[in-house]
Amino acid sequence: MPKISECNRCLFYSHNPHLVCAVHPHGVTGDSCLDFREDPNAEELWQPEGATYYNGELILQPPQLTTEHQLELLETHPLFTGTCPQCGAFFNRDYVSRVHWDCDICNWKDDSI
Protein backbone atom coordinates (compact mmCIF):
# COMPACT_ATOMS: atom_id res chain seq x y z
CA MET A 1 0.00 0.00 0.00
CA PRO A 2 1.85 3.15 -1.19
CA LYS A 3 1.96 5.76 1.54
CA ILE A 4 3.99 8.96 1.28
CA SER A 5 5.69 10.88 4.10
CA GLU A 6 2.93 13.53 4.11
CA CYS A 7 0.27 10.94 5.03
CA ASN A 8 1.10 10.96 8.76
CA ARG A 9 0.36 14.70 8.92
CA CYS A 10 -2.76 14.67 6.70
CA LEU A 11 -6.28 15.37 7.93
CA PHE A 12 -7.59 12.40 5.88
CA TYR A 13 -5.03 9.87 7.18
CA SER A 14 -6.82 6.86 8.71
CA HIS A 15 -4.07 5.60 11.13
CA ASN A 16 -5.11 2.11 10.01
CA PRO A 17 -2.66 -0.47 8.57
CA HIS A 18 -5.27 -1.65 6.02
CA LEU A 19 -6.50 1.75 4.83
CA VAL A 20 -4.31 4.74 3.99
CA CYS A 21 -6.91 7.49 3.95
CA ALA A 22 -10.56 8.33 3.26
CA VAL A 23 -9.78 9.89 -0.14
CA HIS A 24 -7.16 7.36 -1.35
CA PRO A 25 -7.86 4.07 0.48
CA HIS A 26 -5.00 2.27 -1.29
CA GLY A 27 -2.59 5.20 -1.26
CA VAL A 28 -1.39 7.47 -4.02
CA THR A 29 0.92 6.86 -6.93
CA GLY A 30 3.81 9.29 -7.10
CA ASP A 31 5.60 11.49 -4.59
CA SER A 32 2.79 13.89 -3.68
CA CYS A 33 -0.94 14.02 -3.07
CA LEU A 34 -3.18 16.75 -4.47
CA ASP A 35 -5.72 16.10 -1.69
CA PHE A 36 -3.26 16.64 1.18
CA ARG A 37 -4.68 18.81 3.98
CA GLU A 38 -2.45 19.59 6.97
CA ASP A 39 -3.94 18.19 10.17
CA PRO A 40 -3.67 20.94 12.81
CA ASN A 41 -3.65 18.31 15.59
CA ALA A 42 -0.95 16.08 14.06
CA GLU A 43 2.25 15.76 16.05
CA GLU A 44 5.45 16.81 14.34
CA LEU A 45 7.80 13.86 13.82
CA TRP A 46 11.14 14.58 15.45
CA GLN A 47 14.16 13.16 13.69
CA PRO A 48 17.71 13.18 15.02
CA GLU A 49 20.56 14.32 12.84
CA GLY A 50 21.66 11.51 10.56
CA ALA A 51 18.21 9.93 10.44
CA THR A 52 15.19 10.27 8.16
CA TYR A 53 11.61 9.09 8.18
CA TYR A 54 10.78 6.79 5.27
CA ASN A 55 7.20 5.54 5.00
CA GLY A 56 6.66 6.53 8.62
CA GLU A 57 9.68 4.55 9.90
CA LEU A 58 12.79 6.24 11.33
CA ILE A 59 15.84 5.09 9.33
CA LEU A 60 19.34 5.80 10.67
CA GLN A 61 21.84 6.76 7.98
CA PRO A 62 25.19 4.96 8.14
CA PRO A 63 28.16 7.17 9.04
CA GLN A 64 30.24 8.56 6.20
CA LEU A 65 33.38 6.45 5.74
CA THR A 66 36.80 8.05 5.43
CA THR A 67 38.85 7.43 2.29
CA GLU A 68 41.26 5.29 4.32
CA HIS A 69 38.44 3.12 5.65
CA GLN A 70 36.99 2.73 2.15
CA LEU A 71 40.38 1.61 0.80
CA GLU A 72 40.80 -0.82 3.71
CA LEU A 73 37.43 -2.38 2.90
CA LEU A 74 38.36 -2.74 -0.76
CA GLU A 75 41.64 -4.47 0.14
CA THR A 76 40.38 -6.78 2.92
CA HIS A 77 36.61 -7.38 2.68
CA PRO A 78 35.55 -10.84 1.42
CA LEU A 79 33.13 -9.25 -1.03
CA PHE A 80 36.15 -8.00 -2.98
CA THR A 81 38.84 -10.56 -2.07
CA GLY A 82 36.81 -13.78 -1.73
CA THR A 83 38.74 -14.73 1.43
CA CYS A 84 38.29 -14.24 5.16
CA PRO A 85 40.55 -11.42 6.38
CA GLN A 86 41.27 -13.29 9.63
CA CYS A 87 41.94 -16.92 8.62
CA GLY A 88 42.11 -16.78 4.81
CA ALA A 89 39.25 -19.25 4.23
CA PHE A 90 37.65 -19.02 0.81
CA PHE A 91 34.06 -17.81 0.49
CA ASN A 92 31.61 -19.05 -2.08
CA ARG A 93 31.21 -15.88 -4.13
CA ASP A 94 27.45 -16.06 -4.58
CA TYR A 95 26.94 -12.31 -4.82
CA VAL A 96 23.23 -12.44 -5.58
CA SER A 97 22.15 -14.28 -2.45
CA ARG A 98 24.83 -13.32 0.10
CA VAL A 99 24.00 -10.57 2.58
CA HIS A 100 26.41 -11.31 5.44
CA TRP A 101 30.03 -12.28 4.95
CA ASP A 102 30.61 -14.03 8.31
CA CYS A 103 33.26 -16.78 8.35
CA ASP A 104 32.11 -20.25 9.44
CA ILE A 105 35.72 -21.40 10.03
CA CYS A 106 37.07 -18.78 12.48
CA ASN A 107 33.78 -17.00 13.39
CA TRP A 108 34.96 -13.65 11.96
CA LYS A 109 31.95 -11.29 11.80
CA ASP A 110 31.29 -8.80 9.02
CA ASP A 111 30.88 -5.54 10.95
CA SER A 112 32.16 -3.34 8.14
CA ILE A 113 29.16 -1.02 8.03
N, C-alpha and C positions, 0 to 999 in steps of 0.2 A: 504494500500500500504506500504509494509515494506521498511523503509528507515533507514539506519544506521547513526551513528554520523559523519562518514567520508564523507558522501554525500555532505554536505554543503561546503566542501573544495575541492571537486573533479572537475576536468576539464570537465567531462561529465555531471555534474549535470545540470538539465534543469531549475531550479527555477520556476517550474510550479506545481501547486497542483494536476494536473491530470497525470503527467508524471514524474517519478523519474529521469531518465537519458536516454541518447541516446543508451547506451549499454544494460541497464536493465530497460526497460520502466516501469515495474511493481515492481521494487526493487529486492533486493537479498534475498535469504534465508540464514540465519546464521548471524554471527557477523562480518564478513569481506567480502571484495570484491576483487577478484583477478585482476579486471580491474581498480582499483583505480589509478588515476594519480593526483598528487597534482597540484592544480590550483595556479600558481604564483601570480595571481591577487586577490585571495580570501582573504577576511578580516578575521583576527584571532578573534574568539569569546572570548570575555572577560567574565570571570565568577568570581563573588565575592566568598570569602571564605564561605563555608557552602552552596554552591549552585553548581548544575551540569546541564549541558545540556543533555536532553533526547529527542531524535527524534527532535532536533532543538529547543526545548522549554526549557527555563531556569526554573529549579525546585529548590525551596528553601528547604533545609533539615531542619527538625524540630530540635530545640535545644536538647541536651542530658539532660535527666532528672536526678536529684540527686536521690540517694537511698531513702531519706526521702520523696521526692515528689512521687516517684513510690509507696511507701508503703501507702501514704495518698490516692492516687488514688484507690488502691486496697481496702482500708477500707471505702471509701466514695462514689465512683463513682457508678451511677445507673447500669452500665453494670455488676458490680459485686454484688451489694447489692439489686438491684431491686426496690430501693426507692429513692426519691428525697432527696438530702442531706440538703436542706433548709426547706422543709415543711413535708417531710416524706410520700408524696403521692406515691402510688404504680405504677410502670410502667408495661405495658404489655411487657413481656420479649421475644419479637419477634426478636431474634438475627439476623436472616437472612436478614430481610428487614430494620432494624433500622440503621440509620447512625448518626443522632443527638439524643441526650438524653435531650432535653429541656423539662422543666416541664410546662404543660398547666395550672396547678393550681396556682402556685406562680410566674410563668415566670422566673424561674431559668434557666440560659443559660449554656450549656455545653461548656466551654472554656478551657477544660483540656489540649488540645494540641495545 
